Amino acid sequence: MEHNDVLVERTGRLGHLILNRPQAMNALNFAMVQAVAKALDDWETDDGVSTVLISGAGERGLCAGGDIVSIYHDARTGGESSEVFWRAEYHLNARIRRYPKPVVTLMDGVVLGGGVGISAHASHRVVTERSRIGMPETGIGFVPDVGGTYLLSHAPGELGTHAGLTGTMVSGADAIAMGLADHFIDSAVLPTLVAELAERTASSAVARLGQAAPESALAAARWWIDEAYAPDDAGTILQRLTRVGDPAADAAAQIIAGKSPTAVTVTLAALRRARGLSSLEEGLNQEMRVSLRALRWPDFAEGIRAQMIDKDRNPQWSPATLAEVSGDVVAAAFANLGERELGLQAPGD
């Protein structure tokens, strides 16, 4: 494709998609989403392709998320392009989840936001000792999307609530413990895995090369995570974190206190609502509502400005505290979009 932002390759019985914007940590744009979707369409009925592989170019990671700077500029002029992008991206997330052939994703290095959406819904999700996976949206005044609230809400205990509110990156071992990944493989063996996927089934290749994952530090911290994050009120969660008496809990409290109060509050509400949903499609439909509302929040533009534009890392959130976040803002975030609903349906619905 133009600019080669996605490399589409065939080797043996393997269809290989390589996200190819290493200078931007393979951040997704609309053309990339279209290219991946087209390849999946082409290969679904191609008897010569048994397995699809998605990986990232360069040494830094699979994908650092969506092209946030482009969304920032679009939001300042109406946000129409962002809505088109999200519709295509969320459809792709669901497509990967329901794809009739095995999809292997190499979640090596940094995998953030939209990178989680293009990888964590696959049938065979591979992490390594270099994996750093996260949904950092609360730090830019946004809410986890691409199916992130659905995945996090179904993680054991309150691990997903911790990851969603703090936005911190977790290890490959943590991702497996949370249900975001399946297989741990040493990064040095990844070229061998790619070669074997061209000749063997996905399950046999990852099973042969996989190894036991290290202990998950996050899972070991459930003794305080599950208790502290149990409430449905973000302010109460902060209070519980400060009373744990553990440095990691204190650090989590400080991190959450620095995030957008509006984004933290709505993220918690989204996670609780997603916990009761029965399919990824329902989760994506909910996220579309929240994303389009968040596009209008002052914190979204301010968060991207502070992190990505001016890079002063000093966002001025409005409102400035959790206590000031209006219940009306939270309720409005989940209101039906009418004709603009995403409208995804799980098979059988």
Secondary structure, 3 states (H helix, E strand, C coil): CHHHCEEEEEECCEEEEEECCHHHCCCECHHHHHHHHHHHHHHHCCCCCCEEEEEECCCCEEECCECHHHHHHHHCCCCHHHHHHHHHHHHHHHHHHHCCCCEEEEECEEEECHHHHHHCCCCEEEECCCCEEECCHHHHCCCCCCCHHHHHHCCCCCHHHHHHHHCCCEEHHHHHHHCCCCEECCHHHHHHHHHHHCCCCHHHHHHHHCECCCCCHHHHCHHHHHHHCCCCCHHHHHHHHHHCCCHHHHHHHHHHHHCCHHHHHHHHHHHHHHHCCCCHHHHHHHHHHHHHHHCCCHHHHHHHHHHHHCCCCCCCCCCCCHHHCCHHHHHHHCCCCHHHCCCCCCCCC
